[in-house]
Amino acid sequence: MQWALFVASKLKVFNLLKNKGVLQSVDVANTINASVCGTERLLDACAALGLLEKTIQGYSNTDSANTYLASDSEDSLHGYIIHSNDHLWPLFTHLESAVKEGTMQNYRAFGKKSENLFQDSYYQSMEVKQRFMAAMHSIAKLTAKDVVTAFDLSQFRSACDLGGCTGALANELVQKYPNLKVTVFDLPEVIANVSHFQPVGQHTAPVTFTSGDFFKDNLPAADLYILSRILHDWTDEKIHVLLSKISAACKPGSALLVAEIVLSEEKINPPRAVLQSLSMTEGKQRSASEYKQLLEKYGFTSVQIKITGNFLDTILGFRKLSAH
């Protein structure tokens, strides 16, 4: 199923049909420089999946394909689809080894060590870096509204999105809370390439971008720290370093907002998170009780969890107030 989506996305089939309208398979084949029989089978597969519509006149995009699959759409997931094809799916071709060894198969899939995942796999060239950033941007745009509206954040005056990449979540924050000063803190090679991801014509206060490594460098001061799709990637040791730094940086009454997929207590739902865990990344998905315990371990109390019903859920915890 996913292969049809991956290949159609790589060949820009959805872009073509969005721009040209209804086309016969031969016209699509000629444009994407592919065989007619192969193209027709691919288009039929996409139609069977509900991604395309097929009539006697030819093939056309569904509304969802125009919105989410064409790469030039404002809400496009094209970047994440290509990232999944190039960097996530290859890990599953070594699933048997992953299960036997209990380790991520980066070396077998890419010849890279897992401890150098971001530097070696995602930032090895400008093209790969831009593709990874586009993937993170598309997911952040899709989930940002649910994340920033899950809780009332109006009490905070400043926020820092750690590992915030292109600032998609940060820009949604300033749209919702115009008086909130938001900083995105990410690696220098990310910050250097965020300009073309910024919204055009936005009339809210601009987001500030600051470069650094959240494991090694001092964190920007903020009333609210945000970790969106960060914790599930890292080992317990790395998380200890990061949460210790955030806890130390927080003043009493400050808070930490976490956006992740929250597992059911039985850890069998939602299926997308359970299946994703088979990639055997260094980190892991967690249940609501596990996230609550994790935040409390680092001094955050009044932990609230909101299951959004969308791709990401949210957890909010407040730094303990002083006893004096």
N, C-alpha and C positions, 0 to 999 in steps of 0.2 A: 504493500500500500504506500509506504513512505517513499519508495524508490520512484514511483510515478511523479509524486510531488517534487522530489529533489531534482529529477532530470528536467521536468518541465520548467522548473524555476531557473535552473542553470542555463537552459536554452532560451530563456526569456519569452516563453510561449504566452504567458499571461500579459506581459507588456505588449506583445504583438497584437493580441486579440483586443486588448483595451483600446489600442490606438487605431486599429483597422476595422473593428467590428466583426461581423460574421465572415468566416473564411472557410474554404474547403481545405481538406487535408493536404492536397497537392500544393496549394498556395502557402500553407504554413511550412511544409517541407522545403519548398524552394527558398523561402526566406531564412529559415534556420539552418540551411545547408545540410539536410538530412534526407534519408530515404523516405519515399512516400509510404511504403508499407509500414515501416517502423514508426513514422510520425502518426499515421492513422491509428495504430495500436496504442500509442501513448495518449493520443487525444481521447480515444474511447475509454481508456483506463481512467483518465481524469474526469470524464463525463460520468463514469460509473461511480466515482467517488463523490460526485456532486460538486466538483470544482468547475466544470464546464457544462454548457447546455449544447445538445446536439439536435439539429433539425435537418430537414431535407435541404435547406439552404447552406448548412455547414455548421461550424463550431463557433461558440461565443462564450465569453466569460460570464459566470454568475456574478451577482452583485458583490458577494463575498470575495470572489477572486479579484474583482476590480479594486476592492477596498484593502485587502490584506496581502494579496499575492503579487500584484504588479509592483515593480520596484520603485516606481515614481509616485506611488500613492502616499499621501500624508501619513496614513496608518499602516504602512506596509510592514509585513513580517519577512520580507524577502531576505534581508540580511541575516536574520536568525535561521531561516531555512537553509541558506547556503552554509552558514556556520555549522549547523547540525549535520549536513551532508559531509562536510570536509573534516570536522573535528570531533563530532560526537558519535555518529553512526559507525565510523571505523573501529571504535572501541568495542562495539557489540559484535563485530566479526570475530573477536577473540574471547567471546563470553565463556566458553568452556574453560579456557586457561584462567580467566578472571575468577571464576567460581572456585576452581581448584586451589588457586594461590591466594585468593582474597585480596588481590592488589589490582590497581589500575593498570591497563595494558598499553600505556603510552609508548613504551619501548618497542613492543611488537607492532603497534599500529603506525608509529611515526619515527621510531628510532630516538625518542627523547625520554629523558628521565622525568618522572612525575614531579619531583621536587622543583624542577625548573619549568613547570607547566606554563605559566604566563609569559615568562621571558622567552622561552625556547619555542613554544607552540603558537602563541598568539601575537608576539611582538617581533618575530624573526625578520619581517620585511614590512615595508610600508603598505604593500597590497594586503597582506594578511592582517596587519594591524587595523587598517581601515575596515576590513571585512568584519573583524571581531567587534570593533566599536559600533559598526552598523547593526550587528546582531544585538548587542547590549542596548543600543538606542531603541530598536524596534520593540523589544520586550518591555523596556522601561516606559515607553510611551503608552503601550497597551495597558499596563498595570498601574500607572502613576495616579490616576484619578481615584481609584479604589484605595490606594495606599494613603494618600493625603487626606481623604475624607473619612477614613475609618474611625478616627478619633478627633475630638476638638483640640486643635493645636494652637488656638488663638492666644493662649497664655504665654507663649514663647516669643522672644524678641529676636533670637538668632538661632540658626540651625546649620549643621555641618553634615553633608552627605559624604560619608567615607566610602571611597571607591565608587563615586557617583558618575564616573565616566563622562558621557557627553552632556550631562546636566538635564536630561529629560525629566527626571523626577523633581529636581530642584526648580525647574521652570514651572512645573505644575504647582509646586508649593507656593511660589510667589504669585501665581495667578489666583490661588485660593486665599492666600494671606499676603496682601500687597505690602504690609508693613514689616514683614519678616525678612531679615537679612540672611541670605542663604549663601553658604560657601560649599563648593564641590572640591573635595580633596582626593587627588588621585596621582598616579605615577607621572613623572615628567613627560614621558613619551606619549601618554594619553592626553594630558593637558595641552601639549603642543599641537594637537590635531582636532580640537573640539569646535573650531570656528564655524565650519560649514554645517554643523548639526544644530546651530542655534536658530530659534524661531525668528521669522521676519515680521517686523511691524508690531512686536509686542510692546505694550505701553505700561509695563510694570517695571519695578526696579530690577536692574540687571543682576544676574547671578555672578558671584565672584568665583574664579577658578584659582586654586592654589595647588602647587605640585609638591609631592612628598610621598613617602612610603609609610603607611599607617602602622607597620610593624616596627619601624626604626625611628621615625622622626616625631617631633612634637606635633600634637594635634592642634588645629586652630581652635580658639576658644568659642564655645557655643552653649546655648541653653538646652538645645536639643541635638543629639547625635543620631544619625540614621545609618543603618546597615541594611541595605536592600540587596538580597541575593548574594550575600557575602559569606555568612557563617557556614552554609552547607558545603562550601568548597574546601574548608581547612581542617587540619588535625586539631585534636583537643589541645595540644601544646601551643599551636599558633593562636587558637581562640583564647587561650589563657593570656597570652601576651597582649592581644588586641583588647579584650574586655577589661583587663587590668589597667591598660592605658586610658581607656574611655572612662572607667570608674574614677581613676585618679584625676582626670581632667574635669569631671563633673562637679559643679558646686551643688550643695544641698538644694533639692527642689528641681534640679535639672533632670533631663530624662533621656532615655534611649528608645528609639523606635526601630524595630526590626521587621523587615518584610521577607517572608519565606513561605514556602508551602508547608503547612502544618499537617502532620500525619494524624490519623486517628490513633487512639490509644492502643488499638490492636496492631497498628502499623501495617494495615493492608489497604488503606484508602488515604488520599485519592490515588487511583492506579498510576497516574502519570509520574507521581513522586516515587512510588514503590519501584516502578520499572526503571526510572532514571537512576536509582541507587545501584542497579546492576552494572553501571559503568565503573563501579568500585573506585570512585574518587577518594581522595584522602579524607574528606569530610563525610558528613552523613546528614540525612533528613531527620527531623525530630518531631515528637508529639507535643501537644500543648503543655502537658505536665513537665516534659523535659525542658522546654523553653522557659517555663516559669522557674524551675529549679536552677537553670543555668543563669538567668538574670539575677535571681536572688543570691546566688553564690558570690556575685560581684557587687553586692550592695544595693541592688535595685529592688524596690518594694512596690506594693499596690500594682502588681503586674496584671495587665488586662490583655486579653486575646480576642481578636475579631476574625472570625472566619468569613471572608468577603464573598465567597461563592465564585470568585474569579481566579485568575492564575496564581495570585499571591495573597497570603493572609498576613495579618499584622499583629505585632506584639508591642506593647508599650509599658515600660517600667520607669519608676521615678527613683532618683538617688535619695537615699535616706536623709531625712532632715537631721540636723544636729540636735543632740539631746539637751543642749543648753539653750 
